[in-house]
């Protein structure tokens, strides 16, 4: 099965997220790391809520493209009392990287 071009772009972005997150995490102090993890967990949870249990990569990619509308607020609220991570797009990509393995068509 071939992915549509927009889904392919999303999957490529998600593939880079774990390595980037490792580098970001390595540069954070304890408080910053805790805020990053809280924000990531909240963004991941909200993404799960939005795509549901049964989704395709294309549906996840659509949710990914729309995530900039809500993820900043979710990350900020979860990171409190610390400052939110500056890279909300990374949190979104990281959440999708984890979720893509659960997509119905993930084993393409």
For each residue, the residues with C-beta under 8 A, 3 or more apart:
1: 105 108
2:
3: 7 8 11 57 58 108
4: 7 8 58
5: 8 9
6: 9 10 61 65
7: 3 4 10 11 57 58 61
8: 3 4 5 11 12
9: 5 6 12 13 61
10: 6 7 13 14 57 60 61 64 65 96
11: 3 7 8 14 15 57 61 100
12: 8 9 15 16
13: 9 10 16 17 64 93 96
14: 10 11 17 64 93 94 96 97 100
15: 11 12 18 97
16: 12 13 19 20 93
17: 13 14 20 21 90 93 94 96 97
18: 15 21 22 94 97
19: 16 22 23
20: 16 17 23 24 90 93
21: 17 18 24 25 40 90 94
22: 18 19 25 26
23: 19 20 26 27
24: 20 21 27 28 36 85 87 90
25: 21 22 28 33 36
26: 22 23
27: 23 24
28: 24 25 32 33 36
29: 32 33
30: 33 34
31: 34 35 82
32: 28 29 35 36 82 85
33: 25 28 29 30 36 37
34: 30 31 37 38 82
35: 31 32 38 39 79 82 83 84 85
36: 24 25 28 32 33 39 40 79 85
37: 33 34 40 41
38: 34 35 41 42 78 79
39: 35 36 42 43 74 75 76 78 79 84 85 88 91
40: 21 36 37 43 44 75 85 91 94 95
41: 37 38 44 45 78
42: 38 39 45 46 74 75 77 78
43: 39 40 46 47 67 71 74 75 78 88 91 92 94 95
44: 40 41 47 48 91 94 95 98 99
45: 41 42 48 49
46: 42 43 49 50 70 71 74
47: 43 44 50 51 63 64 67 92 95 96 99
48: 44 45 51 52 99
49: 45 46 52
50: 46 47 63
51: 47 48 55 59 60 63 99
52: 48 49 55
53:
54: 104
55: 51 52 59 60 63 99 102 103 104
56: 59 60 103 104 105
57: 3 7 10 11 60 61 100 103 105 106 108
58: 3 4 7 61 62
59: 51 55 56 62 63 103
60: 10 51 55 56 57 63 64 96 99 100 103
61: 6 7 9 10 11 57 58 64 65 96
62: 58 59 65 66
63: 47 50 51 55 59 60 66 67 96
64: 10 13 14 47 60 61 67 92 93 96
65: 6 10 61 62 68
66: 62 63 69 70
67: 43 47 63 64 70 71 92
68: 65 71 72 88 89 92
69: 66
70: 46 66 67 73 74
71: 43 46 67 68 74 75 88 89 91 92
72: 68 75 76 84 88
73: 70 76 77
74: 39 42 43 46 70 71 77 78
75: 39 40 42 43 71 72 78 79 84 85 88 91
76: 39 72 73 79 80 84
77: 42 73 74 80
78: 38 39 41 42 43 74 75 84
79: 35 36 38 39 75 76 82 83 84 85
80: 76 77 84
81:
82: 31 32 34 35 79
83: 35 79
84: 35 39 72 75 76 78 79 80 88
85: 24 32 35 36 39 40 75 79 88 90 91
86:
87: 24 90 91
88: 39 43 68 71 72 75 84 85 91 92
89: 68 71 92 93
90: 17 20 21 24 85 87 93 94
91: 39 40 43 44 71 75 85 87 88 94 95
92: 43 47 64 67 68 71 88 89 95 96
93: 13 14 16 17 20 64 89 90 96 97
94: 14 17 18 21 40 43 44 90 91 97 98
95: 40 43 44 47 91 92 98 99
96: 10 13 14 17 47 60 61 63 64 92 93 99 100
97: 14 15 17 18 93 94 100
98: 44 94 95 101
99: 44 47 48 51 55 60 95 96 102 103
100: 11 14 57 60 96 97 103 106
101: 98 106
102: 55 99 106
103: 55 56 57 59 60 99 100 106
104: 54 55 56
105: 1 56 57 108
106: 57 100 101 102 103
107:
108: 1 3 57 105
